[in-house]
Amino acid sequence: MLKATPELVRRCGRNMEYMQCGASCERQCRDVINNVPPRSPCWGMCNAPGCYCRPGFARFYQFQYCVTESECYG
């Protein structure tokens, strides 16, 4: 029998990674389109554990996936 482990529960979508302390200033497509520079560093601002975009990717609006910054315009 396969035991449920935290690693099995923490599966994230493409271009995403699980973070125990996610960045509260995750890059969004609206930031890319409006030419807003990345808010860095976000240190000390911990968001809830979950799946966040990997570096170089942005959250595609309110959807649950991340795209390259160039895909934000599509």
ZAMARGU-4260 file (C-alpha; in steps of 0.2 Angstrom, whole numbers, plus 5000, padded with zeros to 4 digits):
<rodrens>
0) 5000/5000/5000 | 5006/5017/4995 | 5007/5030/5010 | 5002/5048/5007 | 5017/5058/5009
5) 5019/5077/5008 | 5029/5075/4992 | 5015/5066/4984 | 5002/5079/4988 | 5014/5094/4983
10) 5012/5091/4964 | 5012/5107/4954 | 5008/5112/4937 | 5020/5115/4922 | 5032/5130/4926
15) 5028/5129/4944 | 5036/5123/4960 | 5029/5120/4978 | 5035/5132/4991 | 5033/5131/5009
20) 5034/5150/5010 | 5028/5157/4994 | 5033/5174/4988 | 5019/5187/4991 | 5024/5197/4976
25) 5023/5183/4963 | 5026/5190/4945 | 5009/5192/4936 | 5006/5194/4917 | 4998/5211/4921
30) 5015/5217/4928 | 5023/5211/4912 | 5011/5219/4900 | 5011/5236/4910 | 5030/5235/4911
35) 5031/5235/4930 | 5048/5229/4936 | 5049/5214/4947 | 5047/5217/4965 | 5062/5211/4972
40) 5067/5206/4985 | 5051/5199/4993 | 5061/5193/5008 | 5051/5193/5024 | 5035/5193/5015
45) 5029/5175/5016 | 5013/5169/5008 | 5004/5153/5011 | 5012/5136/5006 | 5007/5131/4988
50) 5012/5131/4970 | 5021/5146/4963 | 5028/5151/4946 | 5046/5147/4944 | 5059/5161/4940
55) 5057/5168/4923 | 5038/5164/4922 | 5022/5174/4926 | 5005/5170/4933 | 4993/5170/4918
60) 4980/5182/4926 | 4969/5173/4938 | 4971/5156/4930 | 4981/5142/4939 | 4996/5141/4927
65) 5012/5150/4923 | 5018/5155/4906 | 5034/5163/4900 | 5034/5182/4900 | 5033/5183/4881
70) 5017/5172/4882 | 5008/5185/4893 | 5005/5195/4877 | 4996/5181/4868
</rodrens>
